[in-house]
Amino acid sequence: MEITTKKIDSANAQIDAKIDTKTISEKVEKLARDAAKNMDIAGFRKGKVPPHIVKARYGDKLTEDAKNDAVREAYEKGLEELKLEKEKLIGEPTVDKYEENDDIIEMTIAVATKPEIKLEGYKELIPDITTPEVSDDEVKEKINTMLKSTAPLTKSDRDELQNGDFALIDFEGFIDDKAFEGGKANGHLLEIGSGSFIPGFEDGMIGMKVGETRDVKVKFPESYGSNELAGKDAVFKVTLHEIQEKKISDDISEETLKQLMPNEEKPTKELLESKVKDGLLAEKLAPIYNDEIKPKYVEALVEKFDIDLPKSIVEQEMDIAFRRVLSEMKEEEIKAFSEDKDAYEKKREEFRKDASDSVKITFLVDELAKLEKVEVNDQEVMQTLYFEALQMGQNPQEMLKQYESQGLLPAVKMAMVEDRLFTKLFNEKRESK
């Protein structure tokens, strides 16, 4: 076996191998001897089957296994010569050439590795960021919303319903003067202005007095879940029994503060205001960071830093993008590409730049995360997916299994690292002004 290697650049290497028939024959003999030790064949005691009998019966399979073993050995020796540790390899090796003649096998294996990256001046590429203002009124409104969520309901002294009240009602719905299934309830508590009922229902109740019965006219949305009700005009007979409300005091109790900030040892009103202000600022910064700053910064990073890219990974990205486009094409278009190799390759090449940029930014983000000491552990990934499932009304365990089976967990982790990294860099830039 003859092995030669070549390091093309910091991300790509090549292993050339010539495997002669003698090597294959020796491997076939060894495989036959090993198999004979445990093989049961009529007329022979177990472990006493002659190797030539094994070869006569399973020659083709032994030869195929011998060739595969020789290829594996060539690959292992090539990595040793290149002094490449398997931890630095990316993806699977690709066989660019495999020619089998009477007395020799010639092959070329392409190997992809993590490229060498030197990053200097990456912080200077971040665009200037103007910090959005968070007013005292916004903080107060947010805190009131939080207090309202924890405040107990009490019977109101008012007898006329207004927006924000909680109404204790009986109702029954009719279409063309006929009651419909699922349109009736007694003793139902409804928050006016919550938008939890059909559009127009809550607005139609405003101004009702305790004890009053009113016909509220509504129209079911065209997209309503029930085909029998979608788009139909309806009348609800509503009786208001009681008005309830949540009263909020400016003087927040220590018990309420602990409820709103359970992880704080010494919760105070000032600390609550500070945390709420930080939260509102983060909400305002998110679209600025994601929609304005990040695209400009990513473009600047890709343009400034020239790194070696693993050829096989770029090719994979091109294939993924091309397949996505093909899936949206008409059948005759797909057929035309399948019959015209040049047109196929030309179309595929259109995706090279975007694919290269995508692979490049992946490596740049990975290196930046190391430099900035930004990490996301597996537990954080699981927690994120767990809460996401709950928000979407899905079973968290089933969602986690689905992500695991589809191999999506690394992508989720990478996205979390990227988000945390850019938020850290952008915050530092903004706060340094």
Secondary structure as GFF3:
##gff-version 3
##sequence-region A 1 433
A	DSSP	beta_strand	2	9	.	.	.	ID=ss1
A	DSSP	beta_strand	12	20	.	.	.	ID=ss2
A	DSSP	alpha_helix	21	36	.	.	.	ID=ss3
A	DSSP	alpha_helix	51	82	.	.	.	ID=ss4
A	DSSP	three_ten_helix	86	88	.	.	.	ID=ss5
A	DSSP	beta_strand	94	100	.	.	.	ID=ss6
A	DSSP	beta_strand	104	112	.	.	.	ID=ss7
A	DSSP	three_ten_helix	123	125	.	.	.	ID=ss8
A	DSSP	alpha_helix	136	150	.	.	.	ID=ss9
A	DSSP	beta_strand	153	155	.	.	.	ID=ss10
A	DSSP	beta_strand	166	175	.	.	.	ID=ss11
A	DSSP	beta_strand	178	191	.	.	.	ID=ss12
A	DSSP	alpha_helix	201	205	.	.	.	ID=ss13
A	DSSP	beta_strand	213	219	.	.	.	ID=ss14
A	DSSP	beta_strand	233	246	.	.	.	ID=ss15
A	DSSP	alpha_helix	254	260	.	.	.	ID=ss16
A	DSSP	alpha_helix	269	287	.	.	.	ID=ss17
A	DSSP	pi_helix	288	293	.	.	.	ID=ss18
A	DSSP	alpha_helix	294	304	.	.	.	ID=ss19
A	DSSP	alpha_helix	311	326	.	.	.	ID=ss20
A	DSSP	alpha_helix	331	339	.	.	.	ID=ss21
A	DSSP	alpha_helix	341	349	.	.	.	ID=ss22
A	DSSP	alpha_helix	352	371	.	.	.	ID=ss23
A	DSSP	alpha_helix	378	391	.	.	.	ID=ss24
A	DSSP	alpha_helix	396	405	.	.	.	ID=ss25
A	DSSP	alpha_helix	409	431	.	.	.	ID=ss26
###
